[in-house]
Amino acid sequence: MNKIIDNLKIKIFADGANKQDMFDLSKYEYIKGLTTNPTLMAKAKIDNYEEFALSILKEIKEKPISFEVFADDFNEMERQARVINSWQSNVYVKIPITNTKKESCSTLVKKLTADGIKVNVTAIMTVDQVKEVSKVLNPEVPSYVSIFAGRIADTGKDPLKTVGSAIDILKDNSVSEIIWASPRELLNLFQANDIGCHAITITTDLINKFRLLDYSLEEYSLDTVKMFYNDALKSGFKI
């Protein structure tokens, strides 16, 4: 793999719901884990959640992989979490920071982690949410705290401040790792690495851009000019 990627300290988690992509990417050493979510699964036209998950787990047995609950009621959310946890030892259960009614899931996270269930608390976008989660995680049970940095950036705010604060808040919890989620460009990979973030989720589309790392900007400029020129020719434009 590209030496630039090999020299990074941050863990790269493949993010998606295309079964073959998940199988293929899991075989690469630089992919340290995998994540998915109900929206990605819907886009991939997955119609049987458990069947899909179990088929993935038949192939991916060691690297951590996160599957999300999809209930809105806390009792049902807990039931789903316990079922997902039972599937395999490398599974982390994704729990959203709140339900759709904006009710905190922290009590559920505390209950699950107290029982030794590994969680991935997701859709976090504020420092206050990180503080809330930090109080209920079990310091003896591995967990992920997913900061949706890309969505924070979509609002015009700097996600580096939020991620940096999260790293500081959880610095004394050695088994909890911060994930930079929803990156928009490869630059985010290096921003996350430089700030000391533990992991980042990367979609297949972004992974395919690894070929551009350290690519000559002069050559990339020329490629772009050629693209514009060829597309204009194909379109038969005239002035």
N, C-alpha and C positions, 0 to 999 in steps of 0.2 A: 504494500500500500504506500501511497505518497508519504515521504519522510516527514512532511509537515504534520500530517495527521498522527503519525506514530510518535511524534515528540510532544503531543498535547497531553496534559495531565487529566483533562476532563474526560468523563465517560460518555461515549456516544450511544444513545438508545435509538433504535430504528422505530419510527412511528408510522403506523399504517394498518390496513386491514386486508391487503391483498395477500392471500395465503402463500402463493408462490414467492412473492417478494420477501415475505417474512421468513420462509424457509431458507431462501438463498442468502439473505443478509445475515441470518443467525450464524452462518458458517464462517463469516469473516471474523478474524480475531479482534479487529478494531471495533466491532459492534459488541458492546458489553451488556446490552439488555434490549428489551422490546416493550413497546406500549401500543395500546389501541384505545378506542372509545366508541360509544354507540353511534356517533355521527359518522365517523370513518367507516364503521361497519354498515351503516345504512347506505352510504355512497357506494360501497362495494357490493350492495344488494345481498347482504347476509340476512337470511330469514330465520335461521335457527341459531340463537346465541350459543347455547351450550354445546351443540354439535360442532359448531365452528371452533369454539375454544378448545374442546377436547381433541379435535383433529390437529390443532396447532401444537398442543402439549405432547402429542405422541412423538413429535419430531424435536421439539425444543424442551429439553429436560433439565438443563443446567442453568442457563442464563436467566436472570430475573425477567419476568414478564408481567405486565399489569393489565388486569381486566376490570372494567368498571360496573358497579351496580347501576341499575336504571330505575329504581323505585323512587317515589317521592315521600312515601310514608316511612317513618323511621323503623317501625317494626318489620316492615317488608324489606327495607333496606338492609337491616341486620340479618334477616333470613338469607337474602341473596348473598351477602358478604360471607356468611359462614359456608354456604354452598360453594362459592367461588374459591374460597380458601382451601376447601377439601380436595380440589381437583389435583393439586400437585404442590410439592414443597417450594418450588421456585416462583410461585404465584404471589403477587402483591395485589391487594384489593383496592381499587380506586374508589375513594369516597369523596364526593364533591364537598366543598367547604360549607355550603348551605343547600337546602332543598329549594324548590321553585318558589316557596313562600318566604324565602330569605331567613328561614329558621336555621340556626347554627347546627352543624353536625358534630360539634366537638364532643358532646356527651357520648355519641355513638362511637367516635374514634377512640375515646378513652376506654369504653367498654370492650371494644374489639382488641385493642392493643394489650389491655390487661389480661386477655385470654391468649396472648401470644400470636395474634393474627397480624401479619405484615400488611401495612396499609400504604397507599399512595394518595395523600390528600391533595385534591386537584381543584383547578379553576380559581386558584388564589391570585389576587391582584393587589392587595393592600398589606402594609406592614402590620396593621392591627389584626388582620386575619392570621398572619404568621405568628404573632404574639399569642393569639388565642389557641392556635394549634400546638404551639410549643409547650403549653401548660398541661396538655392532656396526652402527649405521646409517651410511650413507655421507653425509658432510656435503655432498656435491656432487649427491646424488640426492634429489628431493622424497620425503617420507614422512609418514605420519600415525601417531600413537600414540594409540590409542583407550582412554580410561579409562572403564570401565563404572560411572560415578558413581551411576546409579540403583540398580544392584545393590549397590554399597557402602552406600548409604543404606538399602536393604532390611534390612541386618544391624544397623541402629542406629548405624552409624558415620558420621562427617561426611565426605562426599566432597570438600569444599572443601580439606581438608588435603592429600589425595592429589593433587588436580588442581594445587593451588598448588605442591607440591613438584615435580611433573612439569614444570611451566612453568619452574621454576628450574633443574632438572637439564638441560633441553634448550635453555636460553637462548642458548647459543653455537652451536647448530646452526640456522642461519637458514632452512634448507629443510625442517625437520621441524616439524610442527604438531600440537598437542595437541587431540584431539577429546573433548568431554564426551559420552559415549554413554549410551544408555538413560535419558533424562530421564523423570521421572514426572509433571511438572506444568510449566506455563509459568514459574513462579517460577524453575525451574532455568535457563531461558534467560538471565534477568537475573543470576542468581548467576554463571553461567559467563562472561558478558560483563564483569561488574564485576571478576572476578578476573584477567581478561586471557587467558582461554582462547581459542584460535584459532578453534575451530569447535564446533558442536553438531549432533548428529543429532536430527531432529524427525519424528515419525510424522505421518501424515495426520490422525489424531484430534486431536493437539495443534495442528497447523496450523489446523484448523477452529476452535480456540478463540481464535485471534488476534482474532476479532470482539469478544471480551470485554475486550480490552486497554483500560484506562482507562474501562471501563464503570462507571456509578454503582453503588456498593455498596448504596445504598438501593433502587435499582430492581432490582438482582439479588436482594436480600432479598425484595422484593415478588413477583418472578417465582417464587421458591422457594415462598413461601406459596401462590400461585395453583396451582402444580404439585401441592402436597400436597392442596389443597382439591379440585381437579378430579379427581385420581386417586381420592380417597375417594368422590366422587360416582359416578364410573364403576364403582367396585367395589360400590356399593350397601351400604356399611357401615352397621350399626345397632348401637346400644348399648341 
